[in-house]
Amino acid sequence: MDKKMETALREWFKSIIPSIMESLADDLTIDVLTEMSKKEGIKGPIFIDLKECGAPITAINFFLAIVENTMIMATTADIEGTPKNYKPELKFSHFFTFEEFHTAIKKEKFQDEIIDILLKQTKETLSICKN
């Protein structure tokens, strides 16, 4: 991916990620997370469809592993033009208690980390799919 495309994607992510995080915070209340914690295993994907945006990222997916009142989150992107069976590696990287989740995901630092993850996945995926 060239620098111009990377810059355009970064700016696009900066414009959409805050509303996505706001929506996640609204949907994943403490009560919802508590209910999810009653069954073991990875929860997700929580799928955010972006096809209508016309960008190379057609969806963002969030996965949660929940134990008691804590969780760890992974984020992946669906990228236009990749084989249907290809998915970026799932890497859990953000740890939260249920109480801190709703404010932490709205912070600029966290959102910048998510953008960096998505850009890295996009670069890796596009380079793999080119070869």
Residue pairs with C-beta under 8 A, 6 or more apart in sequence:
1 9
1 122
1 123
1 126
1 127
6 119
6 123
9 55
9 56
9 57
9 119
9 122
10 115
10 119
12 53
12 55
13 114
13 115
13 118
13 119
14 111
14 115
16 50
16 53
17 111
17 114
17 115
18 106
18 111
20 48
20 60
21 105
21 106
21 110
21 111
21 114
22 106
23 48
24 46
24 62
24 105
25 101
25 102
25 105
25 106
27 46
28 46
28 101
28 102
29 102
30 98
30 99
30 102
33 64
33 66
33 69
33 71
33 98
33 101
34 69
34 98
36 43
36 64
36 66
37 66
37 67
37 68
37 69
37 71
41 65
42 63
42 64
42 65
43 63
43 64
43 65
43 66
44 61
44 62
44 63
44 64
44 74
45 61
45 62
45 63
45 76
46 61
46 62
46 63
46 64
47 59
47 60
47 61
48 59
48 60
48 61
48 62
49 58
49 59
50 57
50 58
50 59
50 60
51 58
51 59
55 80
56 79
56 80
56 81
56 122
56 126
57 77
57 78
57 79
57 80
57 118
57 122
58 78
58 79
58 80
59 77
59 78
60 75
60 76
60 77
60 78
60 118
61 75
61 76
61 77
61 78
62 73
62 74
62 75
63 73
63 74
63 75
63 76
63 90
63 92
64 71
64 72
64 73
65 71
65 72
65 92
69 97
69 98
69 99
70 95
70 96
70 97
70 98
71 95
71 96
71 97
71 98
71 101
72 92
72 93
72 94
72 95
72 96
73 92
73 93
73 94
73 95
73 96
74 90
74 91
74 92
74 93
74 94
75 93
75 114
75 117
75 118
76 87
76 88
76 90
76 121
77 88
77 118
77 121
77 122
77 125
79 88
79 121
79 122
79 125
79 126
79 129
81 126
81 129
82 125
82 129
83 129
86 125
86 128
86 129
88 121
88 124
88 125
91 117
93 113
93 117
94 104
94 110
94 113
96 104
96 105
104 110
105 111
